[in-house]
Amino acid sequence: MTPVLSVSNLTTHFHTADGVVRAVDDVSFEVAAGETLGIVGESGSGKSVTALSILRLIEQPPGWFGPKSRIELDGQNILELSSKELRKIRGAEISMVFQEPGTSLNPVLTVGYQVVETIRAHSKISRSEAWRQAVQLLETVGIPDAPLRARDYPHQMSGGMLQRVMIAIALSCKPKVLIADEPTTALDVTIQAQIVDLLIDLKKKFGMAIVFITHDLGVLARLADRVAVMYAGQIVEHGTAAQIYGEPGHPYTKGLLTAVPRVDKRRGELAGIPGSVPAATAWPAGCRFHPRCPSRLARCDQESPPPCVIGPGHTADCWLHTESNEP
């Protein structure tokens, strides 16, 4: 399939008083129309900075993009667009749903007005027509009594309803790409399931590409077609959801999956990955996961492993695979 969004060699760094923060280092991936790419990893892995980079929401300075970085939407490099050209794309061709809907909405404006505001920013239609479309969108995302609830203020809605409003705003101009940055984190498990089901239905209805960012492998399992596992600013494994969940190739991916509670196994002490993600100002030499890796080799702390193909469309950056394939 032809990708609608292609990210190549994306590098996003920040100059700070503590040094250069290498938040995203040489990240590449693609997503096609009607496809969901899940990006998963611990906090501090670079997932959200990757999302913000795609929309060029990184303030420059202190942030800057590497010279080889490319973010292409239908072949057009977003990093080369002017501010005026970017405003036409944001919300219209690429939209984003943020993690905290309560802080993303204006508390002194009704939710309906905020949907209308987005629609009219990208189309020349009357306010009454925009209001009709806004109510229709709120109905589409499952808000009951949408004509009435459109006149509510954010504080009058639950977290789940607010997230549905954010999704309605993101869909208001029928974007080609929807980026969802941990949209279920602040919600209880019942509402999480409803939001995931909603995104699945909307993807089928609108045929858009979705980049779904999360640290929750359980949520991602129901939604993603392909999965990219991020650690320390890099994608360390990439494959279909079936490959990642059924045959994980990187020790970090295996650790994440082992830490997920299983309903089909007896309850015991949950496994965990020792240590934590290192500071982005001081990534370890060699494989960045080696200080926490139970399977590390002698070369892991000296040389960064190349991507190794371990299946059709399935790669893992790990010396274990490289050495096992050597004659």
Order of alpha helices (4+ residues) and beta strands (2+ residues): beta-beta-beta-alpha-beta-beta-beta-alpha-beta-alpha-alpha-alpha-alpha-alpha-beta-alpha-beta-alpha-beta-beta-alpha-alpha-beta-beta-alpha
